[in-house]
Amino acid sequence: MVVDTIGARGDGIATRSDTGERLYIPGVLPGEHVTVRPGEPRGDGRSARLEAVDAAAPERVEPPCPHFGRCGGCALQHMAPEALALWKRDLVVQALGRRGFDAEQTSGVAATLSLPAGTRRRATFAIKGQGGGAVLGFNARASHAVVPIETCLLPSDALRALVAPLRDLIRTVPLPRKGGDCAVTLTDTGADVVLDLGAEPDLETRERLAAFAAAHDLARLSLRIDGGPPEPAAARRLPEVRLGGRLVALPAGGFLQPSREGEAALVDHVLRAVEAAPPGPVADLFGGIGTFALPLHGAGRVVHLAEGAAEAVGAVSALGLDGLTAEHRDLFERPLGAKGLKRFAAVVFDPPRAGAQAQAAELAAHGPGVVVAVSCNPATFARDARLLVDGGYTMESVVPVDQFPWAAHVEVVAVFRR
Ligand SMILES: C[S@@+](CC[C@H](N)C(=O)[O-])C[C@H]1O[C@@H](n2cnc3c(N)ncnc32)[C@H](O)[C@@H]1O
């Protein structure tokens, strides 16, 4: 059969000529002739396993990672980088198309800004007791099994260097029965690790954890016991990140853009868009620890950050900077409305994958002349963009940013004006 297209999760989609059923096939490319074995029902069709590529697409390349195909972390290592960049741009164009943006409006979507592999400063590894041992890796494709990772091309060298020691460490601690996470973030003052455990560790284990933190010069090692909040097991230094020239504390498990390079690209777009806005305060909504707020403040703007994670708001407030305020606010439940928005010359919003529907509706009605949307989900970005454009904004620029090489994942930074 012939593969029609690649779906949003990175699997090929083909239609069976005998039954008309859709098949979802990992590891293939559009236009390829393939032999597959149909498997379990999935959504409106059925998943299928690739048995052979009978005629390969010109974009097919040798996947660079030995775990590719089993590991669920990367779906598209078999696609040449140029084709992948086009495909990711198309994800954004298609999402906008589904929300009624016509070809003329989407023709301005820029080429994907692709960031190199080997730059990630944070990774969440899956950990699990498996086959009589303990494994650290990534979830296998469409499965709860964990593929043990010997190597991974995505993290920076410093992050990759922690993989083997962490794998050895988790063999000595009580893991959650159903598995859990080990999240590692490299901050500017050292690594911050949050480890899921299934039970309170005994004294000896606690000592081993503290010794591990010292041996690997971690800034902090926190434990999340039975899904509770992270509590420090070794707090050697405050994990801090430099944003807009200021060091800000990263709360355990707090959000940080996955790579410095990705962060710089997003910040650059945000700064340039806001520079063209009239003088006046700027709102950074879903602002985290100030990835945009601090550079905006550094560029001379008065900034108000609103964010749902109290610890992140606390970290920004603790800086005590004149002209930078931070508010703990649930922007799904209580978006800034007419009164809250009226003092701003520009608004930046960067919501989680669910998007910012309620806030976008308020912006559409009461927003300032410049709105910058940053998004990690083309579907909810397109929904929110529709609200803004229906409210009278022009979608001036849309740039897909690829911080996740080889994953079926793309971010967007877009500027709206009126
Ligand atoms: C994609 S992150 C962006 C953070 C920040 N702009 C950055 O680039 O580092 C989304 C942020 O939205 C926050 N968030 C999630 N749900 C929220 C809500 N309902 N109200 C306000 N903030 C929320 C998260 O805590 C997170 O900091």
The ligand as a MOL file (V3000), in Angstrom:
LIG
                    3D

  0  0  0     0  0            999 V3000
M  V30 BEGIN CTAB
M  V30 COUNTS 27 29 0 0 0
M  V30 BEGIN ATOM
M  V30 1 C 4.5610 26.6870 28.2430 0
M  V30 2 S 4.8250 27.2120 29.8790 0 CHG=1
M  V30 3 C 5.5010 28.8060 29.5710 0
M  V30 4 C 6.1860 29.4600 30.7040 0
M  V30 5 C 7.0530 30.6660 30.3330 0
M  V30 6 N 6.3830 31.5820 29.4570 0
M  V30 7 C 8.3670 30.2150 29.7160 0
M  V30 8 O 8.5490 30.3880 28.5090 0
M  V30 9 O 9.2110 29.6850 30.4480 0 CHG=-1
M  V30 10 C 3.1930 27.4970 30.4240 0
M  V30 11 C 3.0610 28.1150 31.7790 0
M  V30 12 O 1.6720 28.2490 32.0720 0
M  V30 13 C 1.4580 27.9760 33.4390 0
M  V30 14 N 0.0400 27.6080 33.5880 0
M  V30 15 C -0.5390 26.4190 33.3310 0
M  V30 16 N -1.8690 26.5030 33.5490 0
M  V30 17 C -2.1280 27.7720 33.9360 0
M  V30 18 C -3.3110 28.4760 34.3060 0
M  V30 19 N -4.4950 27.8650 34.3040 0
M  V30 20 N -3.2090 29.7750 34.6560 0
M  V30 21 C -2.0050 30.3970 34.6460 0
M  V30 22 N -0.8430 29.7760 34.3180 0
M  V30 23 C -0.9140 28.4860 33.9680 0
M  V30 24 C 2.4500 26.8850 33.7520 0
M  V30 25 O 2.7210 26.8260 35.1390 0
M  V30 26 C 3.6530 27.3020 32.9100 0
M  V30 27 O 4.5130 28.1280 33.6620 0
M  V30 END ATOM
M  V30 BEGIN BOND
M  V30 1 1 1 2
M  V30 2 1 2 3
M  V30 3 1 2 10
M  V30 4 1 3 4
M  V30 5 1 4 5
M  V30 6 1 5 6
M  V30 7 1 5 7
M  V30 8 2 7 8
M  V30 9 1 7 9
M  V30 10 1 10 11
M  V30 11 1 11 12
M  V30 12 1 11 26
M  V30 13 1 12 13
M  V30 14 1 13 14
M  V30 15 1 13 24
M  V30 16 1 14 15
M  V30 17 1 14 23
M  V30 18 2 15 16
M  V30 19 1 16 17
M  V30 20 1 17 18
M  V30 21 2 17 23
M  V30 22 1 18 19
M  V30 23 2 18 20
M  V30 24 1 20 21
M  V30 25 2 21 22
M  V30 26 1 22 23
M  V30 27 1 24 25
M  V30 28 1 24 26
M  V30 29 1 26 27
M  V30 END BOND
M  V30 END CTAB
M  END
